[in-house]
Amino acid sequence: MDRGPSRIGLDVNLVKRLRIDETKSFEIRVDVINLLNTPRWNFVTGATDINNLNFGRLSAADPTGSFAQADTVTAARRFTLNARFSF
């Protein structure tokens, strides 16, 4: 069983639509991944031996993009801005 700190993730998006006339509209959208900017930690698996120099030390999440890193590689806050004009 893997043991380690829990992860809190909060992703948010905001959308504002403006109708120009009956057939035309404008939309602005902001997507935020990891709004709280909380770090992602690796599970403590290799450093469980008390004689190991890294015993009990937590390291940052795997930057190689493994399954645990599906949403963002660096675990940093990320903003995406979109604008759309429909006619």
Residue frames as qw, qx, qy, qz and C-alpha x, y, z in Angstrom:
[[0.000, 0.890, 0.456, 0.000, 0.00, 0.00, 0.00],
 [0.391, 0.414, -0.025, 0.822, 1.32, 3.45, -0.91],
 [0.343, -0.783, -0.417, 0.310, 1.30, 5.98, 1.86],
 [0.377, 0.130, 0.083, 0.913, 1.86, 9.65, 1.48],
 [0.105, 0.347, 0.297, -0.883, 0.30, 13.05, 1.82],
 [0.421, 0.625, 0.654, -0.064, -3.10, 13.66, 0.31],
 [0.237, 0.073, 0.383, 0.890, -3.59, 15.90, -2.71],
 [0.217, 0.701, 0.476, -0.485, -6.04, 18.75, -2.94],
 [0.260, 0.090, 0.538, 0.797, -6.91, 19.90, -6.42],
 [0.247, 0.705, 0.460, -0.480, -9.26, 22.70, -7.39],
 [0.260, 0.112, 0.570, 0.771, -9.89, 23.41, -11.07],
 [0.198, 0.666, 0.428, -0.578, -12.17, 26.31, -12.02],
 [0.271, 0.240, 0.524, 0.771, -13.56, 27.81, -15.20],
 [0.151, 0.608, 0.345, -0.699, -15.46, 31.06, -15.73],
 [0.284, 0.337, 0.672, 0.596, -17.52, 31.85, -18.82],
 [0.174, 0.582, 0.255, -0.753, -19.14, 35.13, -19.89],
 [0.336, 0.376, 0.714, 0.486, -21.38, 35.19, -22.97],
 [0.132, 0.500, 0.103, -0.850, -22.50, 38.43, -24.59],
 [0.471, 0.539, 0.675, 0.178, -25.28, 38.37, -27.15],
 [0.150, -0.212, 0.242, 0.935, -24.68, 40.99, -29.84],
 [0.556, 0.125, -0.157, -0.807, -27.87, 40.34, -31.80],
 [0.893, -0.003, 0.175, -0.414, -30.10, 37.36, -32.59],
 [0.948, 0.290, -0.116, 0.066, -27.46, 35.43, -34.52],
 [0.512, 0.548, -0.426, 0.506, -24.16, 36.76, -33.15],
 [0.683, -0.728, -0.023, -0.057, -22.57, 36.26, -29.76],
 [0.353, 0.655, -0.546, 0.385, -19.19, 36.70, -28.10],
 [0.875, -0.458, -0.151, -0.033, -17.81, 34.42, -25.38],
 [0.164, 0.690, -0.600, 0.370, -14.82, 34.81, -23.06],
 [0.928, -0.313, -0.184, -0.081, -13.67, 31.80, -21.02],
 [0.033, 0.696, -0.646, 0.312, -10.92, 31.39, -18.40],
 [0.936, -0.171, -0.307, -0.031, -9.85, 27.91, -17.26],
 [0.121, -0.736, 0.577, -0.333, -7.64, 27.56, -14.18],
 [0.888, -0.047, -0.454, 0.054, -5.94, 24.28, -13.25],
 [0.656, -0.224, -0.456, 0.558, -4.70, 23.93, -9.64],
 [0.080, -0.851, -0.162, -0.494, -6.17, 27.23, -8.47],
 [0.631, -0.774, 0.037, -0.021, -4.84, 26.80, -4.92],
 [0.411, 0.733, -0.510, 0.185, -1.31, 26.11, -6.26],
 [0.762, -0.493, 0.390, -0.154, -0.81, 23.14, -3.93],
 [0.118, 0.568, -0.792, -0.191, 2.26, 20.97, -4.56],
 [0.952, 0.039, -0.178, -0.245, 2.04, 17.34, -5.60],
 [0.318, -0.631, 0.700, -0.104, 4.21, 14.96, -3.61],
 [0.573, 0.230, -0.772, -0.153, 5.53, 11.52, -4.46],
 [0.876, -0.420, -0.123, -0.204, 4.56, 8.58, -2.30],
 [0.234, -0.694, 0.666, -0.143, 7.17, 7.55, 0.24],
 [0.981, 0.104, -0.063, -0.153, 8.16, 4.17, -1.18],
 [0.768, 0.401, -0.372, 0.334, 11.93, 3.89, -1.66],
 [0.158, 0.501, -0.505, 0.685, 13.03, 5.65, 1.52],
 [0.755, -0.504, -0.145, -0.395, 11.37, 3.43, 4.12],
 [0.832, -0.071, -0.374, 0.403, 14.64, 2.01, 5.45],
 [0.391, -0.912, -0.070, 0.106, 15.76, 3.97, 8.53],
 [0.646, -0.402, 0.311, 0.570, 19.42, 3.61, 7.44],
 [0.484, 0.556, 0.420, 0.529, 18.72, 5.29, 4.09],
 [0.259, -0.136, -0.083, 0.953, 19.90, 8.91, 3.81],
 [0.256, -0.202, -0.347, -0.880, 16.53, 9.84, 2.25],
 [0.236, -0.372, -0.880, 0.181, 14.46, 8.21, 5.00],
 [0.055, -0.695, -0.573, 0.430, 11.22, 10.15, 5.56],
 [0.059, -0.406, 0.207, 0.888, 12.06, 12.76, 2.94],
 [0.540, 0.643, 0.523, -0.146, 9.27, 13.74, 0.57],
 [0.282, -0.177, 0.458, 0.824, 10.13, 14.82, -2.94],
 [0.425, 0.408, -0.034, -0.807, 8.16, 16.72, -5.53],
 [0.828, 0.327, 0.381, -0.249, 5.95, 14.87, -7.98],
 [0.667, -0.004, 0.582, 0.465, 7.43, 13.04, -10.93],
 [0.190, 0.681, -0.124, -0.697, 8.20, 15.63, -13.66],
 [0.155, -0.151, 0.839, 0.500, 8.27, 12.97, -16.39],
 [0.535, 0.092, -0.224, -0.809, 4.50, 13.08, -16.83],
 [0.090, -0.033, -0.995, 0.038, 3.54, 9.71, -15.40],
 [0.282, -0.529, -0.744, -0.294, -0.05, 8.67, -14.63],
 [0.357, -0.623, -0.493, 0.490, -0.02, 10.60, -11.32],
 [0.147, -0.434, 0.089, 0.885, 0.78, 13.75, -13.28],
 [0.347, 0.479, 0.740, 0.319, -2.10, 13.56, -15.74],
 [0.103, 0.915, 0.386, -0.057, -3.36, 17.12, -15.34],
 [0.175, 0.955, -0.214, 0.109, -0.14, 19.14, -15.20],
 [0.819, 0.235, -0.368, 0.372, 3.52, 18.16, -15.31],
 [0.297, 0.375, -0.427, 0.768, 4.88, 20.82, -12.97],
 [0.358, -0.571, -0.702, 0.232, 1.87, 20.91, -10.61],
 [0.135, -0.175, -0.120, 0.968, 1.89, 24.70, -10.92],
 [0.345, 0.646, 0.451, -0.510, -1.16, 26.91, -11.36],
 [0.266, 0.037, 0.644, 0.716, -2.08, 27.21, -15.04],
 [0.357, 0.590, 0.301, -0.659, -4.45, 29.68, -16.74],
 [0.296, 0.201, 0.725, 0.589, -6.00, 29.31, -20.19],
 [0.253, 0.533, 0.201, -0.782, -7.89, 32.20, -21.80],
 [0.296, 0.290, 0.794, 0.445, -10.26, 31.63, -24.74],
 [0.296, 0.451, 0.109, -0.835, -12.31, 34.07, -26.79],
 [0.279, 0.250, 0.868, 0.327, -14.96, 33.03, -29.31],
 [0.340, 0.334, -0.029, -0.879, -17.16, 34.92, -31.74],
 [0.341, 0.271, 0.896, 0.091, -20.15, 32.97, -33.06],
 [0.323, 0.376, -0.109, -0.862, -22.20, 34.11, -36.05]]
